[in-house]
C-alpha cells in the first residue's frame, strides 16, 4: 500500500503541493497538519483509487472546491457544487462593510436581503455574525438548484431563520409588504454576475469549464444584472424604506457603474471601496 510520502513524491510536480495535501486529507478524513506530520500513513486500495481519481480531476483544472465539495468563507465552511459560484475571499469585504454599517442604523425592524444568494455564503455569514432578533434575513435566487444548496448551508450553520425565495433579482418579492414596507428598514446586498464578455473570455479554464456561466457573465459590459436591479429599486424608492445597497463589481467598471447609478438612482449617495489587493471592489449606495 502507498503511503502519504510516496503519493506526495509521485504527484508533486503535477499539481500544487497544497492542493495535493488537501486532497489526501479529504480522502482519508484527516487534517492537512496530519498529512504533514505522518508521511508514513498508509492508504487502503479503495482510498488510493479514489484519491487518484480526484488528483486526475485536479490535473484537468477542475477547482479543488468542486472536488472536495466545500469552500471556506468568512470563517465558515460552505457546501458548493456545479450550480453555485465558488465563494471568493474578496467578497468578505462586503460582509465586513455591512457588519460595520448596521449598528449605526436606527431601526425597530430591518429586512436584510441577499440578491442572487447562490450557496448562501453572504446572508448566512451576516446572520451568523449579527444574530439580531430585530433583523429578518432573506436570500433570493433564480436557480432552484442553488437554493437547495443555500438551504442546506443555512441548516448546517443553524441559520434556518433565513427565508430563501425563488426570484429573478427582486421581481417575485417586490409587491409583498412582508419584504418591502415603510415600517421596516431594508438593506440589500448583491454579488451578481458582473463579468463582461471581454473579461469572461480571459478567465482560466477552471472557471469557464466548471463554474456556472450564469453566475459570472452579464451583458452590457458586465452591468446588465445591476441595471435591472436598479430599475427594480427605482420603482420602490417611494414605496418602501430602502436604506442602503451593497454591490460587488469588477474594478474596471467603477466609472461606468458610477454613471449608471447617477442616471438611474440620482438621489443615491455613492461610495466606492477597494479590496485588500487595492482594487475597486465594493459600491455602497445610501438611499435615505
Secondary structure by P-SEA (a helix, b strand, c coil): cccaaaaaaaccccccaaaaaaaaaaaacccaaaaaacccccccaaaaaaaaaaaaaaaacccccccccccccccbbbbbccccccccccaaaaaaaaaaccccccccbbbbbbcccccaaaaaaaaaaaccccbbbbbbbccaaaaaaaaaaaaaaccccbbbbbcccccccccccccccccbbbbbbbbcccccaaaaaacccccccccccccccccccccaaaaaaaaaaaaacccccccbbbbbbcccaaaaaaaaaaaccccbbbbbbbcccccccbbbbbcc
